[in-house]
């Protein structure tokens, strides 16, 4: 079961991911090659706990092919449910490798490139490329440290420190188990992506004939601006997540609820609390 949960986490770990996945079950590299398919629904898109001005529900399909050597390939497609067009809203391709550094210490190195629709409403659309390195240490709890470098139209760096614990609740039958994996993380980073987001939002609103109103500046700042000249590295969000999962054989069904408190440094909605609900299905061959 730990192996399938590891593959699930990697299948959704591309920085494009709209709802970041947490896994407390980091294990050794798989002893065989595996193929994992995933389908996800979320009521809103999350970018390190931040969200766009408008709510963006979406559905996604992901695939991960993992070699027993630790190398893996990922692919995702996304459809924003408030997008009336018949085309896909975004897609992503990635590759990476995971391996053990010590008995309880695992690392993961990955790179992904994303493809976004023109004037995408997603916060992360400014940076189509992402390089990531993650370290995970597992004992009775799992602690992890992840660094991401997102680049494209702008350049941003993020660091995420997280802790999680998988708890087995009960079994319905002899071959299944219901688990809950509470996790908490703190994210620090830069916010140059916000400059592009504001500019493209104004363009989308103009094309749709929406009256421009100064609602996109930082709250309580006394001023409303269209761009952010520069951003320093600051703590951005504090998040708590509760994923409840039914695990049986080769598949997992999961419902997860996340609360994210935005710090006073964020450019989106400083001091606000965002909530996200996701429902996911994973199957491994």
C-alpha positions, 0 to 999 in steps of 0.5 A: 500500500505504501508503494501505491501511495508514493506513486500517487503522490508523484503522479500529481507532484508536477508544479502545475498541479492545481491541488497539491497532494500530500503523502505520508507514505514515502517508501523505497523505490518500487520493485517493479515497473508500475502504471498509475491512473488518477482522476481528480475533482476539486472545487477550486484551484490551489497554488500553494494555498493561494487562489485566484480572484474567481473560484476555479473548479476543475477536473483532471486526469493524470498518468504516471509510469514508474520504472523500478529504477526510480525513474518516472514519467508523468502526464496530466490534463485539466479542464476548468469547469467554468470554461465553456469551450470544448478544449482542454484548459491545460496540460502538463508533462514531466519526468523525475527520479526518486531514490533512497539516501538512507534508511528512512530518507528519500529524495525526489528530483523532477522537472515538468512543463505545462501548457496553458490556454491563452489568458489562463485564469490560473495563478501559476500560468505565468511560469510554465516550467518547474524544477523540484527537489524534495527530501522526505524522512519517515519515522512515526511521522513523515517530515518533508522539505521541498524546493521548487523553482518555477520559471517562464514569463517570470521566475519564482522560488518556493520552499515547503516544509511539511509534516504528516501522519497516516492513521489506519482507522478501520477495515470494512472487509479483509482486504481493505483499510480506511485511512486518514492522513492529517498534514500541515505545511508552511510555504515560503516564496516569491510572487513575481507570477502575480504581475502576469496574473493581474495583467492577463486578468485585466485582458480577459475581463476587457475581452468579456466586457467586464467593467474594470474595478480596483479590487485586485490590489492588496486589501487594506493597503489604501491603494490599488495597483495593477502590478507588483514591481518586486517581491521578496521571499516571505512566508506565504501560507499555512495549510492543514489538510485532512485526506480520508481514503478507502484503500483496497487492492490496486485502487484508492478513493480519497476525499480531502479537505484543506484550509490555508491561512494566507499571510500578510505578505501574499498579493492575492488576499492577505490574511484570508483563509481559503478552503479546498475540497478534492475527490480523487480516484487512483488505480495502479497496474 
